[in-house]
Amino acid sequence: NRVVIPEFIIVHDGPPNDPGATNYYVNYTDYIKNVVSSEIYATWPESTIYANTLAIMSFTLNRVYTEWYRNQGYNFTITSSTAYDQKWINGRNIYTNVERIVDSIFNNFLSRPVIRQPIFTIYCDGVNHTCNGMSQWGSKYLGDEGYAAIDILRNYYGNDIYINSTDYVSGVPSSFPGYTLTQGSRGEPVMTIQEQLNRISDNYPLIPKLNVD
């Protein structure tokens, strides 16, 4: 029922359907630093690095919040395959300025008004591949022109995007409360399901609204 910064990311080092790929438990900030260092250049304008870091963190936290792979029966958070997720290289070096930037904004993510979950921030290099999200090389050129990080992001994701933050930190977040909910169950997990059902009913009005109690 809230956005949580994970202490660890479970990275599947390969495509999701590759059972032979290794799962690595990686500290969240170390994971973000690795991806930023792998996806873009440390020599790019600082505002561009900030913008790309925020997009990478929001992408990651969307995977955490929606439990994207767990809902498909997998036991990991994200993959290292760029066909599905972000580029992560086990054991690679981290750039000093990337480390500083990630440490300064590690609990931030991108969202929209009235929407709790982090935005699934699609992005691509903008040269070899194009997409309906941020162009990494395009963001570099905007940084060269003096654009601030938030202006770079709004250029690609819309003017209603804003930088959000959370102070909640958990080991490996999971929505499962540890026991099966049945009729008569009470507590925060029940409220979470009530909130989720009310959100679903926004799109399917025949589902009646519930009291979140």
C-alpha positions in Angstrom: 0.0 0.0 0.0 3.0 2.3 -0.3 6.2 2.7 -2.3 9.1 1.0 -0.5 12.8 1.4 -1.2 14.2 -2.2 -1.2 17.3 -2.9 0.7 18.2 -5.6 -1.9 17.2 -6.2 -5.6 17.2 -9.8 -6.8 18.7 -9.6 -10.3 18.2 -12.4 -12.7 21.4 -12.3 -14.9 19.7 -13.1 -18.2 16.3 -13.3 -19.8 13.4 -14.1 -17.4 12.8 -17.5 -19.0 16.4 -18.7 -18.7 16.4 -21.1 -15.7 20.2 -21.4 -15.9 20.9 -17.7 -15.2 22.2 -16.7 -11.8 20.1 -14.7 -9.3 22.2 -12.1 -7.5 21.1 -10.3 -4.3 22.4 -6.7 -4.9 22.1 -3.7 -2.6 19.6 -1.3 -4.2 21.9 1.7 -4.4 24.7 -0.5 -5.8 22.3 -1.8 -8.4 21.2 1.7 -9.5 24.9 2.8 -9.7 25.7 -0.2 -11.8 22.8 0.4 -14.2 23.5 4.1 -14.6 27.2 3.4 -15.2 26.2 0.8 -17.8 23.4 2.7 -19.6 24.9 6.2 -20.0 28.2 8.0 -20.0 29.7 9.6 -16.9 31.0 12.5 -19.0 27.5 13.7 -19.9 26.0 16.8 -18.4 25.2 16.4 -14.7 21.5 17.3 -15.3 21.3 14.5 -17.9 22.8 12.0 -15.4 20.3 13.1 -12.8 17.4 12.7 -15.2 18.5 9.3 -16.3 19.2 8.2 -12.8 15.6 9.2 -11.8 14.2 7.3 -14.8 16.3 4.2 -13.9 15.2 4.3 -10.2 11.5 4.8 -11.2 11.7 1.9 -13.6 13.2 -0.3 -10.9 10.7 0.7 -8.2 7.9 0.1 -10.6 9.1 -3.5 -10.9 9.3 -3.7 -7.1 5.9 -2.1 -6.5 4.0 -4.1 -9.0 5.9 -7.4 -8.2 6.1 -7.8 -12.0 8.1 -11.0 -12.1 6.7 -12.5 -8.8 3.2 -12.3 -10.3 4.5 -14.5 -13.2 5.8 -17.1 -10.8 9.5 -16.0 -10.8 11.5 -15.5 -7.6 13.5 -12.4 -8.7 12.8 -8.6 -8.9 14.3 -7.7 -12.3 16.5 -9.0 -15.0 19.8 -7.8 -16.6 18.4 -8.3 -20.1 17.8 -5.0 -21.9 15.1 -6.8 -24.0 13.1 -6.7 -20.8 14.7 -4.4 -18.3 17.9 -2.5 -17.8 21.6 -3.2 -18.4 23.3 -4.5 -15.3 26.8 -6.0 -15.5 28.0 -8.1 -12.5 31.2 -6.8 -11.0 31.6 -3.7 -13.2 33.3 -0.5 -12.1 31.2 2.5 -10.8 32.0 6.1 -11.8 32.6 8.5 -9.0 30.1 11.2 -10.1 27.4 8.5 -10.6 28.0 7.2 -7.1 27.6 10.7 -5.6 24.5 11.4 -7.6 22.8 8.1 -6.7 23.6 8.5 -3.0 22.0 12.0 -3.0 18.7 10.9 -4.5 18.4 7.2 -3.8 14.9 7.5 -2.2 13.4 9.4 -5.1 11.2 8.2 -8.0 8.9 9.7 -10.7 5.1 9.7 -10.4 2.0 11.6 -11.5 -0.7 13.3 -9.5 -3.2 11.0 -7.7 -1.1 7.9 -8.9 0.8 6.3 -6.1 3.0 3.9 -8.0 6.3 4.8 -9.6 6.0 5.5 -13.3 7.2 2.7 -15.6 9.7 5.0 -17.3 10.4 3.6 -20.7 13.7 4.8 -22.3 16.1 3.8 -25.1 19.3 5.1 -26.5 17.6 7.1 -29.3 20.1 6.1 -31.9 20.0 2.4 -32.5 16.6 2.1 -30.9 13.7 4.6 -30.5 10.7 4.3 -28.2 7.8 6.3 -26.7 9.9 7.3 -23.7 13.2 9.1 -23.0 16.0 9.1 -25.6 19.2 8.8 -23.7 21.2 10.6 -26.4 18.4 13.2 -26.7 18.6 13.8 -23.0 22.3 14.4 -23.4 21.7 17.1 -26.0 19.1 18.8 -23.8 21.6 18.8 -21.0 24.1 20.4 -23.3 21.5 23.2 -23.9 21.2 23.8 -20.2 18.0 21.9 -19.4 17.5 21.0 -15.7 16.8 17.4 -14.9 13.1 17.8 -14.3 12.7 19.7 -17.6 14.5 16.9 -19.5 12.1 14.4 -17.9 9.0 16.5 -18.6 10.2 16.8 -22.2 9.7 13.0 -22.6 7.2 12.0 -20.0 4.8 15.0 -19.9 4.4 18.1 -17.8 2.5 16.4 -15.1 5.4 14.3 -14.0 7.1 15.1 -10.7 9.8 13.8 -8.4 8.4 12.0 -5.4 10.2 10.4 -2.5 9.7 7.8 0.2 11.4 7.1 3.5 10.2 3.5 3.8 13.0 0.9 3.4 12.5 -2.9 3.5 14.6 -5.9 2.8 13.0 -7.5 -0.2 9.4 -6.0 -0.3 6.5 -8.4 -0.9 2.8 -7.8 -0.7 2.1 -11.2 0.7 1.4 -10.8 4.5 2.7 -14.3 5.4 -0.7 -15.9 5.8 -3.8 -16.5 3.7 -6.6 -13.9 4.0 -10.0 -15.3 4.5 -13.5 -14.0 5.3 -13.2 -12.2 8.7 -9.6 -11.3 8.3 -8.7 -7.8 9.5 -5.7 -5.4 9.4 -3.5 -3.6 6.9 -3.4 -6.3 4.3 -7.2 -6.2 4.0 -7.1 -2.5 3.6 -4.6 -2.9 0.8 -6.8 -5.2 -1.1 -9.8 -2.9 -0.5 -7.8 0.0 -2.0 -6.7 -2.2 -5.0 -10.3 -3.3 -5.7 -11.5 0.3 -5.6 -8.7 1.2 -8.1 -9.8 -1.6 -10.4 -13.4 -0.4 -10.1 -12.3 2.9 -11.6 -11.8 1.0 -14.9 -14.6 -1.5 -14.3 -17.6 0.5 -12.8 -19.8 -2.6 -12.4 -17.5 -3.6 -9.5 -19.0 -1.7 -6.5 -16.8 0.6 -4.3 -15.8 -0.7 -0.9 -15.3 1.0 2.4 -11.6 1.0 3.2 -11.9 0.0 6.8 
